[in-house]
């Protein structure tokens, strides 16, 4: 499954922003739960800062920062 791990977050973002420019934090969390993302990733999603709706770039930056901070960039890659 490692090859799939590297693409899972990119597909998640592609799906999330398919027809929107901004998404609320709650929508990000609910969509991640619906798609049954890896258990390691769920705390990153659930602990996203609240506030203004996320643009794709802001959400990607937030996720990339958390992934790198956890040392998971080899496993999950980064997203854009």
C-alpha positions, 0 to 999 in steps of 0.5 A: 500500500505504500504507493497508494499512501503517497497519493491518498492525500492528493486525491483527497484534496482533488476531491475536496476542491473539485467544484469549490474554491473554499471549504469549511474545516468541518467539511474537511473533517467529515469528508476525511471520515467518509473516505476512511483516511489512514488512522495516522492522518486523521489526527492531522485533519481533526486538529486543523486550526479553525477560522476562515474557510480553507482555500486549497493552498492554505489547506495544502500548506497546513497538511504539508507542514504537519506531514513534514513535522511528523517525518512522514513526507517519505510515506505520504509525500506532499500535496498541492 
